[in-house]
């Protein structure tokens, strides 16, 4: 192997393994302790290049490798109750490469001592003598660097002499073997760590899929239950999650800061067009637009899922096929609209990490006021090699409908379950976009399995979609005039206390000036009007039906007021709107007081479980962090069943004996720990659903 490639591979492997061990070290130790000798042997074999580890230290059946890394043998690694492998992992992940070169673990020889010993006792030799070449083993940028003495040998040797005397500079015929040993061990350890995690994830995923198949069978067997309970509950849970997220824009500076940063870094202007050109932008303008986009998107998502919940609520009361079909068509079109919206956001986030490789901006072309980004090339070229990225790109393609997208989303979920190490490398903004896309894909699939859901229709049931698209386009056209630089430039201003609320108030003032009302009110008006019109259509249709015994449950009416222009209409509604806002309104004021369940009687739990919830519900500024695995274990002690659904979505189901009723769904954090604003989000949701707090948990 080329010496530079060998050195670069080693440095990359070391950094990767150190990061993975830092994230998953305790989990690896726990899983390894639960494995028996047969399972350990299978994992150790799978972690090698040829799928076969040494049987023992003297095993020469697979060549010279037993002289280079004799410790990678099944007798030592797979022995029952042995933590030999975990101690080796800890040594390789937590000590520098120079330390490993100089010091071994468990009183074994160091890497340098081992190679020298094998050269002396086993006649281990590198096939190339490397005359007048030396390798340096000093930590830093020069670790593993080769020095060739072609000129001024005396001067170079004099410079290297202190390192030679310290044993940190050796002939290359020795140094190359040391680098090979370190490379082999780090590669095997990294692959074995993934195999350990995969062994558990494979079992977990099988049980998940079995549970999901059972759920779908039950849905097919009980149609009315699936619509009234399962699907409506699904929509309500996601709606509540979106409400919570929007509420934190005001309450938690880090949340708004994070969302604005994601939108700022993914702006389409950064993507080159067909001629390689990027759009010029004003120094402060993009940050103001990023704030607008972040809030606009959050409001849209929240109101769309609220509208879906309203439509699903009385669905089972429609006994005639015609009235039911009208509502189902409205639901189908809204779902299709949301799917396309999530596709666009995923494409935007992916384009920000791949730039010109897979995406291109179309010059002088816009979609609803945003520069158009298209996918170029053929993602099929990635199939079999970079599968995760291949499926992500496929989800971005306009020709991929929700039915086909389900296949790609499911495969992405499988990759996430079977490769938890790889999940850490996924950028948070992309992971969130994949998750949100997966939500609407699965929701559409549930609706289609539950009954005769009509396909998207360009002409029927488009009242809400057309108005939402028109409003979005109008707002996007005006956002170029917004200036919120006093609040977002530099972006870290948003982390200051009170600054998010001030920025949102300035945004409200801007949309009120341009469109006649706040963002939330603008969208609430549209969907309230649609509910009223849908009610009128159902009245007319029910009068036409021959069999009209059952009637229907009307949607809450709120007749719209006519106006001469959209802005005038919004201002007129502001004047005539009662002090008590409609319960369907999505506005920042609505989040000041969210209904909370009453506090339950205290739970008696183990100390470790109590510590998890005390950290979660703590009031201190620095609240610490919680490993996701510990949170799962704490919920399990409370008799919750945890079911991973898609991507990073996990739903916790309480037992009937707990009398809690609702399940709770969380988006697993990007890394292995729950920290920062996520602690607050988890705590608020558990408090709202179950009334839990710090005093709810007492140590047995």
C-alpha positions in Angstrom: 0.0 0.0 0.0 1.2 3.5 -0.7 2.7 4.9 2.5 0.8 8.1 2.4 -2.5 6.2 1.9 -1.6 3.9 4.8 -0.9 6.8 7.1 -4.0 8.7 6.1 -6.2 5.6 6.5 -4.8 5.1 9.9 -5.4 8.7 11.1 -9.0 8.6 9.7 -9.7 5.2 11.3 -8.4 6.3 14.6 -10.5 9.4 14.7 -13.6 7.6 13.6 -13.2 4.8 16.2 -12.5 7.3 19.0 -15.6 9.2 18.1 -17.7 6.1 17.9 -16.4 4.8 21.2 -17.1 8.1 22.9 -20.7 7.9 21.7 -21.4 4.1 22.2 -18.7 2.9 24.6 -21.1 2.1 27.6 -23.7 0.6 25.2 -21.0 -1.6 23.6 -19.9 -2.9 27.0 -23.4 -3.7 28.0 -24.3 -5.5 24.8 -21.0 -7.5 24.8 -21.6 -8.6 28.4 -25.0 -10.0 27.3 -23.5 -12.1 24.4 -22.5 -15.7 24.7 -19.4 -17.3 23.2 -21.1 -18.3 19.9 -22.5 -14.9 19.3 -19.2 -13.2 20.2 -17.3 -15.5 17.8 -19.8 -14.6 15.0 -19.3 -10.9 15.7 -15.5 -11.2 15.9 -15.3 -13.1 12.6 -17.6 -10.6 10.9 -15.4 -7.7 11.9 -12.4 -9.0 9.9 -11.6 -8.5 6.3 -12.0 -12.1 5.3 -14.7 -12.9 7.7 -12.5 -15.1 9.8 -10.5 -14.4 13.0 -7.6 -16.4 14.3 -8.6 -19.4 16.4 -5.7 -18.8 18.9 -2.5 -16.7 19.1 -0.4 -19.4 17.3 -2.9 -20.0 14.5 -1.0 -19.6 11.2 -3.7 -21.0 8.9 -4.5 -17.5 7.5 -0.9 -16.4 7.0 1.4 -13.8 8.4 -1.4 -11.8 10.1 -1.0 -14.0 13.2 2.4 -12.4 13.7 1.1 -8.8 13.2 -2.1 -9.0 15.4 -2.1 -12.3 17.3 -4.5 -10.8 19.9 -7.3 -10.9 17.4 -8.2 -14.5 18.2 -11.4 -16.2 19.2 -9.9 -17.9 22.3 -9.3 -14.5 24.0 -12.1 -12.5 22.4 -15.0 -14.9 22.5 -14.4 -16.4 25.9 -17.5 -16.4 28.1 -17.7 -13.5 30.6 -14.4 -12.0 29.3 -14.2 -8.2 28.8 -10.9 -8.6 26.9 -12.4 -7.0 23.7 -13.9 -4.1 25.6 -10.6 -3.3 27.3 -8.9 -3.4 24.0 -11.4 -1.0 22.6 -11.0 1.4 25.5 -7.2 1.3 25.1 -7.3 2.0 21.4 -10.0 4.7 21.6 -8.9 6.7 24.6 -5.2 6.7 24.1 -3.2 8.6 21.4 -1.6 6.7 18.6 1.9 7.5 20.0 0.8 6.1 23.4 -0.3 2.9 21.7 3.0 2.8 19.9 4.9 3.0 23.2 2.5 1.3 25.7 0.5 -1.9 25.5 -2.6 -2.9 27.5 -3.0 -5.7 30.1 0.8 -5.9 30.4 1.1 -6.8 26.8 3.8 -5.4 24.5 3.3 -2.1 22.8 2.8 -1.9 19.1 6.5 -1.1 18.5 7.7 -3.7 21.0 5.5 -6.3 19.5 6.7 -5.8 15.9 10.4 -5.8 17.0 9.8 -9.0 19.1 8.2 -10.7 16.1 11.0 -9.7 13.8 13.5 -11.2 16.3 11.6 -14.4 17.2 9.4 -15.1 14.1 11.6 -13.6 11.4 8.8 -11.2 10.5 9.9 -9.0 7.6 8.5 -6.3 5.3 9.1 -7.4 1.7 10.6 -3.9 0.9 13.8 -3.0 2.8 13.2 0.8 2.3 16.9 1.8 2.3 17.6 5.2 4.0 13.9 5.7 5.0 12.6 6.3 8.4 9.1 6.7 10.0 8.3 9.2 12.7 5.8 8.1 15.5 5.4 11.4 17.3 1.8 12.6 18.0 0.6 15.4 15.8 0.4 16.1 12.0 3.7 14.2 11.4 2.6 10.9 13.0 3.5 8.1 10.6 5.3 10.4 8.2 8.2 9.0 6.2 11.6 10.7 5.9 13.8 9.6 3.0 17.5 10.5 3.3 18.3 11.4 -0.3 20.4 14.5 0.4 22.3 15.9 3.4 22.0 12.6 5.2 24.1 13.8 8.0 22.0 16.9 8.7 18.7 15.0 8.5 20.0 12.2 10.8 21.2 14.8 13.3 17.8 16.4 13.3 16.1 13.0 13.8 18.6 11.7 16.4 16.6 12.8 19.5 13.5 11.0 18.1 15.6 7.9 17.3 17.1 7.8 20.8 13.5 8.0 22.2 12.4 5.1 20.0 10.0 7.4 18.1 11.8 7.3 14.8 12.5 3.8 13.3 13.6 2.4 10.0 10.7 2.2 7.6 10.9 -1.6 7.3 9.9 -1.6 11.0 7.6 1.5 10.9 5.5 0.2 8.0 4.7 -3.0 10.0 3.8 -0.9 13.0 1.4 1.2 10.9 -0.1 -2.0 9.4 -0.7 -3.4 12.9 -2.4 -0.3 14.1 -4.5 -0.1 10.9 -5.6 -3.7 11.2 -6.6 -3.4 14.8 -8.5 -0.1 14.5 -10.3 -1.3 11.3 -11.3 -4.6 13.0 -12.4 -2.9 16.2 -14.5 -0.3 14.3 -16.2 -3.0 12.3 -16.7 -5.2 15.3 -18.3 -2.3 17.2 -20.8 -1.9 14.4 -21.5 -5.6 14.4 -22.2 -5.6 18.1 -24.7 -2.8 17.7 -26.2 -4.4 14.6 -26.7 -7.8 16.4 -29.1 -6.0 18.8 -30.7 -3.8 16.1 -31.4 -6.8 13.9 -33.4 -8.5 16.6 -35.1 -5.2 17.5 -36.0 -4.5 13.9 -37.5 -8.0 13.4 -39.8 -7.5 16.4 -40.7 -4.0 15.1 -41.7 -5.3 11.7 -43.7 -8.1 13.3 -45.5 -5.6 15.5 -46.2 -3.3 12.5 -47.6 -6.2 10.4 -49.9 -7.1 13.3 -51.1 -3.5 13.6 -51.8 -3.4 9.9 -53.8 -6.7 10.1 -55.8 -5.3 12.9 -56.5 -2.1 10.9 -57.7 -4.1 8.0 -60.0 -6.2 10.2 -61.5 -3.1 11.9 -61.9 -0.3 9.4 -64.0 2.1 11.6 -61.6 1.7 14.5 -58.6 2.5 12.3 -60.0 5.8 11.1 -61.6 6.9 14.4 -58.8 5.8 16.7 -55.5 4.8 15.2 -55.2 7.3 12.3 -56.7 10.2 14.2 -54.4 9.5 17.2 -51.4 9.5 14.8 -52.4 12.9 13.4 -53.1 14.3 16.8 -49.7 13.2 18.1 -47.8 14.8 15.2 -49.9 17.9 15.5 -49.0 18.2 19.2 -45.3 17.7 18.4 -45.5 20.6 15.8 -47.4 22.8 18.3 -44.7 22.1 20.9 -41.9 22.9 18.4 -43.5 26.2 17.4 -44.1 27.1 21.1 -40.4 26.7 21.8 -39.6 29.3 19.2 -40.7 31.9 21.8 -39.6 30.1 24.9 -36.2 28.6 24.1 -33.7 30.8 22.3 -31.6 27.7 21.2 -34.5 26.3 19.3 -35.2 29.3 17.1 -31.5 29.8 16.6 -31.1 26.2 15.4 -33.9 26.4 12.9 -32.8 29.8 11.5 -29.3 28.4 11.1 -30.6 25.4 9.2 -32.6 27.6 6.8 -29.7 30.0 6.4 -27.1 27.3 5.5 -29.5 25.7 3.0 -30.6 28.7 1.0 -30.9 27.9 -2.7 -28.7 30.9 -3.7 -25.7 29.0 -2.6 -26.3 26.3 -5.2 -24.6 26.9 -8.6 -26.8 27.1 -11.7 -26.2 25.3 -15.0 -23.3 27.7 -15.7 -21.8 27.4 -12.3 -23.0 30.8 -11.1 -24.2 31.6 -7.6 -26.7 34.3 -6.9 -25.3 37.4 -5.1 -26.9 38.2 -1.8 -26.9 41.2 0.5 -24.7 40.7 3.6 -27.6 40.8 6.1 -30.6 40.0 4.0 -30.3 36.2 3.9 -30.4 35.9 7.7 -33.6 37.9 7.9 -35.2 35.7 5.2 -34.0 32.6 7.0 -35.9 33.7 10.1 -39.0 34.3 8.0 -38.7 30.9 6.3 -38.1 29.0 9.6 -41.2 30.5 11.2 -43.3 30.3 8.0 -42.6 26.6 7.6 -43.3 25.8 11.3 -46.7 27.7 11.1 -47.6 25.9 7.9 -46.9 22.5 9.3 -48.8 23.2 12.5 -51.9 24.5 10.8 -51.9 21.8 8.1 -51.9 19.0 10.6 -54.5 20.8 12.7 -56.7 20.9 9.6 -56.2 17.2 9.0 -57.2 16.4 12.6 -60.4 18.5 12.1 -61.3 16.6 8.9 -60.6 13.2 10.5 -62.6 13.9 13.6 -66.2 13.5 12.3 -65.2 11.2 9.4 -66.9 8.1 10.7 -70.3 10.0 11.1 -70.7 10.3 7.4 -72.8 7.3 6.4 -73.3 8.0 2.7 -70.5 7.4 0.3 -70.8 10.7 -1.5 -70.4 12.9 1.6 -67.6 10.7 2.9 -65.9 10.8 -0.5 -65.9 14.6 -0.5 -64.1 14.8 2.9 -61.7 12.0 1.9 -60.8 13.9 -1.3 -60.0 17.0 0.8 -57.8 14.8 3.1 -56.1 13.2 0.1 -55.2 16.5 -1.5 -54.0 18.1 1.7 -51.8 15.0 2.3 -50.4 15.2 -1.2 -49.7 18.9 -0.7 -47.9 18.2 2.6 -45.9 15.4 0.9 -44.7 17.7 -1.8 -43.8 20.4 0.8 -41.7 18.0 2.8 -40.0 16.7 -0.4 -39.0 20.3 -1.2 -37.6 20.9 2.2 -35.6 17.6 2.1 -34.2 18.5 -1.3 -33.2 21.9 0.1 -31.4 20.4 3.1 -29.7 17.7 1.0 -28.5 20.2 -1.6 -26.8 22.2 1.2 -24.4 19.2 1.9 -23.8 17.9 -1.6 -23.7 21.3 -3.5 -23.1 20.9 -7.2 -22.6 17.1 -7.2 -26.3 16.1 -7.3 -28.2 19.4 -7.3 -28.4 22.4 -9.6 -30.2 25.7 -9.4 -32.3 26.6 -12.4 -31.5 30.2 -13.4 -34.5 32.6 -13.5 -36.9 29.9 -12.3 -38.8 29.9 -9.1 -41.2 27.7 -7.1 -43.6 29.7 -5.0 -41.1 32.6 -4.8 -38.1 30.3 -4.0 -35.2 29.7 -6.4 -35.8 26.3 -8.1 -33.5 23.5 -7.3 -33.4 20.3 -9.4 -31.8 16.9 -9.0 -29.2 16.2 -11.7 -27.5 13.0 -12.6 -28.8 9.5 -11.9 -29.0 8.4 -8.2 -29.0 4.8 -9.4 -25.2 5.1 -9.7 -25.1 5.1 -5.9 -27.2 1.9 -5.5 -25.3 -0.8 -3.7 -22.4 1.6 -2.7 -23.8 4.6 -0.9 -27.3 3.2 -0.1 -28.3 5.7 2.5 -27.6 8.7 0.2 -29.2 6.9 -2.7 -32.5 6.5 -0.9 -32.4 10.1 0.3 -31.9 11.3 -3.2 -34.8 9.1 -4.4 -37.1 10.7 -1.9 -36.3 14.1 -3.5 -37.4 13.1 -7.0 -40.6 14.7 -8.1 -41.7 11.5 -10.0 -41.5 9.5 -6.8 -45.1 9.3 -5.4 -45.9 8.5 -1.8 -46.5 4.8 -2.6 -43.0 4.5 -4.0 -41.5 6.8 -1.4 -42.7 4.4 1.3 -40.3 1.8 0.0 -37.3 4.2 0.2 -38.4 5.5 3.5 -38.7 2.0 4.9 -35.2 1.1 3.7 -33.8 4.3 5.2 -35.4 3.3 8.5 -33.8 -0.1 8.3 -30.4 1.4 7.6 -30.9 3.7 10.7 -31.8 0.7 12.9 -29.0 -1.5 11.6 -26.3 1.2 11.5 -26.6 3.4 14.6 -22.9 4.4 14.2 -23.6 5.9 10.8 -26.6 7.7 12.2 -24.3 10.0 14.2 -22.7 11.2 10.9 -26.1 12.4 9.5 -26.5 16.2 9.7 -29.3 17.2 12.0 -31.1 19.3 9.5 -31.2 16.4 7.0 -32.2 13.9 9.7 -35.1 16.2 10.7 -36.2 16.6 7.1 -36.1 12.8 6.5 -38.2 12.3 9.6 -40.8 14.9 8.7 -41.0 13.4 5.2 -41.4 9.9 6.7 -44.3 11.1 8.9 -46.5 12.1 5.9 -45.4 9.1 3.9 -46.5 6.7 6.6 -49.7 8.7 7.3 -50.7 8.4 3.6 -49.9 4.7 3.7 -52.1 4.2 6.8 -55.0 6.1 5.2 -54.7 4.0 2.0 -54.7 0.7 4.0 -57.6 1.8 6.1 -60.1 2.2 3.3 -60.8 3.5 -0.2 -58.7 6.7 -0.1 -59.0 8.6 -3.4 -55.9 9.6 -5.2 -54.8 13.2 -5.6 -57.2 15.1 -7.8 -56.3 18.3 -9.6 -59.9 19.5 -9.9 -61.8 18.3 -6.8 -61.1 19.1 -3.1 -58.5 21.7 -3.9 -60.0 24.6 -2.0 -57.5 24.5 0.9 -54.5 23.6 -1.2 -55.0 26.3 -3.8 -55.4 29.0 -1.2 -52.4 27.8 0.9 -50.2 27.8 -2.3 -51.4 31.3 -3.2 -50.7 32.7 0.2 -47.3 31.0 0.4 -46.4 32.5 -3.0 -47.6 36.0 -2.0 -45.6 35.9 1.3 -42.5 34.6 -0.4 -42.6 37.4 -3.0 -42.7 40.0 -0.2 -40.0 38.4 2.0 -37.2 40.0 0.0 -38.2 43.3 1.6 -37.9 42.1 5.2 -35.2 43.4 7.5 -34.7 41.8 10.8 -31.0 42.3 11.1 -31.4 44.0 14.5 -32.4 40.6 15.9 -30.5 38.1 13.8 -27.2 39.6 12.7 -25.0 38.0 13.9 -27.2 35.0 14.4 -26.0 34.4 17.9 -28.1 37.4 18.9 -31.0 35.0 18.9 -29.5 33.2 21.9 -29.9 36.3 24.1 -32.9 36.3 26.5 -35.9 38.0 25.1 -34.5 38.3 21.6 -36.5 35.5 20.0 -39.8 37.0 21.2 -38.7 40.5 19.9 -37.7 39.0 16.5 -41.1 37.2 16.2 -43.0 40.4 17.1 -41.0 42.2 14.4 -41.9 39.4 12.0 -45.6 39.8 13.0 -45.4 43.5 12.3 -44.0 42.8 8.8 -46.6 40.3 7.8 -49.4 42.5 9.2 -48.1 45.4 7.1 -47.7 43.3 3.9 -50.7 40.9 4.2 -53.0 42.4 6.8 -52.4 39.9 9.7 -49.9 37.7 11.5 -48.7 34.5 9.9 -50.7 32.2 12.1 -53.9 34.2 11.5 -53.4 34.3 7.8 -53.3 30.5 7.6 -56.0 30.0 10.2 -58.3 32.2 8.2 -57.8 30.1 5.1 -58.5 26.8 6.7 -61.4 28.1 8.7 -63.0 29.4 5.5 -62.4 26.0 3.9 -64.2 24.3 6.8 -67.2 26.5 6.4 -67.3 26.0 2.6 -66.9 22.3 3.1 -69.8 22.2 5.5 -72.0 24.0 3.0 -71.0 21.5 0.3 -71.9 18.6 2.5 -75.3 20.2 3.3 -76.1 20.4 -0.4 -74.8 16.9 -1.1 -76.7 15.4 1.8 -79.9 16.9 0.5 -79.3 15.2 -2.9 -78.7 11.8 -1.4 -81.7 9.5 -1.4 -80.7 7.8 1.9 -80.2 10.7 4.3 -81.2 9.0 7.6 -77.9 9.4 9.3 -77.1 13.0 8.5 -73.7 14.2 9.5 -71.8 16.1 12.1 -71.1 19.7 10.8 -67.7 21.2 11.1 -67.4 24.3 13.4 -68.6 27.1 11.1 -67.0 30.6 10.9 -68.3 32.3 7.8 -65.7 34.4 5.9 -66.2 38.1 5.2 -65.9 39.4 1.7 -63.3 42.0 0.9 -61.8 43.8 -2.0 -58.3 42.4 -1.7 -56.4 39.8 0.4 -54.8 42.4 2.6 -58.1 44.3 3.1 -59.8 41.0 3.8 -57.3 40.1 6.5 -57.6 43.6 8.1 -61.4 43.4 8.1 -61.2 40.1 9.9 -58.9 41.5 12.5 -61.5 44.2 13.2 -64.4 41.9 13.4 -62.7 39.0 15.2 -63.9 38.5 18.7 -61.5 38.8 21.7 -61.7 35.0 22.1 -59.8 33.6 19.2 -61.0 30.5 17.3 -59.8 27.2 18.7 -58.3 26.5 15.3 -56.1 29.5 15.3 -52.4 28.9 15.3 -50.7 32.0 16.8 -47.9 32.6 19.2 -50.2 33.8 22.0 -51.9 30.4 22.0 -48.8 28.8 23.3 -48.5 30.7 26.5 -50.9 28.4 28.4 -51.0 24.8 27.1 -53.3 22.4 29.0 -51.4 20.1 31.3 -52.6 16.8 32.8 -53.0 16.7 36.6 -50.0 15.5 38.6 -50.2 11.8 39.4 -49.2 10.0 42.5 -45.4 9.6 42.9 -43.7 6.5 41.3 -41.3 4.4 43.3 -38.4 3.7 41.0 -34.7 2.7 41.0 -32.1 5.4 41.6 -30.9 5.3 38.0 -34.4 5.9 36.7 -35.1 8.7 39.2 -31.8 10.4 38.1 -33.0 10.3 34.5 -36.3 12.1 35.3 -34.7 14.5 37.8 -32.3 15.6 35.1 -35.1 15.9 32.6 -37.3 18.0 34.9 -34.5 20.0 36.5 -34.8 23.8 36.6 -31.1 24.6 36.7 -29.6 26.5 33.8 -27.0 23.7 33.1 -29.3 20.7 33.3 -26.8 18.2 32.0 -27.7 15.5 29.5 -29.2 12.0 29.4 -28.1 9.1 27.2 -31.0 8.0 25.0 -30.4 4.4 26.1 -30.9 5.5 29.8 -34.2 7.3 28.8 -35.5 4.1 27.1 -34.5 2.0 30.1 -36.3 4.5 32.5 -39.5 4.4 30.4 -39.3 0.6 30.3 -39.1 0.4 34.1 -42.4 2.4 34.1 -43.8 -0.4 31.9 -43.9 1.6 28.7 -43.4 -0.4 25.5 -41.1 1.3 23.0 -41.7 0.9 19.2 -39.3 2.5 16.8 -41.4 3.6 13.8 -39.5 5.3 11.0 -36.2 7.1 10.9 -35.5 8.3 14.4 -39.2 8.3 15.6 -40.0 6.3 18.7 -43.4 5.9 20.3 -43.8 4.8 24.0 -47.0 3.0 24.8 -48.2 2.9 28.4 -49.8 -0.2 29.8 -53.6 -0.1 30.5 -52.9 -0.5 34.2 -51.2 3.0 34.2 -54.5 4.7 33.2 -52.5 7.2 31.1 -54.4 6.7 27.9 -52.2 8.5 25.4 -48.9 7.2 24.0 -46.1 9.7 23.5 -43.8 10.0 20.5 -40.3 11.4 20.5 -37.7 12.1 17.8 -34.6 10.4 18.9 -31.8 13.0 19.2 -29.2 13.3 16.4 -26.4 12.1 18.7 -26.6 9.5 21.5 -27.7 11.9 24.2 -30.7 14.1 25.0 -29.3 17.5 25.8 -29.9 21.2 25.3 -33.3 22.3 24.2 -34.3 18.7 23.7 -34.4 18.2 27.5 -37.0 21.0 27.7 -39.0 19.6 24.8 -39.1 16.1 26.3 -40.0 17.4 29.7 -42.8 19.7 28.4 -44.4 16.9 26.5 -44.3 14.4 29.4 -45.7 17.1 31.7 -48.5 18.1 29.3 -49.5 14.5 28.6 -49.1 12.9 32.0 -48.6 15.7 34.5 -45.1 14.4 35.4 -42.5 16.6 37.2 -39.4 16.2 39.3 -41.5 15.3 42.4 -43.3 12.5 40.5 -40.3 10.1 40.9 -39.0 8.8 44.2 -36.2 6.3 44.9 -37.4 3.0 46.3 
